[in-house]
């Protein structure tokens, strides 16, 4: 469960006249574990909370009169805890 979040203003790397740009948005949020039943980590603590800060990387391309997002990836600024790895899709049960 996400308890709170914050998004900074986007930072854009762009050269005038280019059809490509990179957008970075610094984001942070705090999350709480509300269910340990499907958690693969035996050290799961119900109601534990953790925070993470990352840059959302979103390369863009200009085509047909508008900007299109090519992909979007969260780039953590620090190592991710097991809780945040789970939130971002790392270490999920197979």
Buried (B, 14 or more C-beta within 10 A) or exposed (E): EEEEEEEEEEEEEEEEEEEEBEBBBBBBBBBEBEEBEEBEEEEBEEEBEBBBEBBBBBBBEEEEEEEEEEEEEBEEEEEBEBBBBBBBEEBEEE
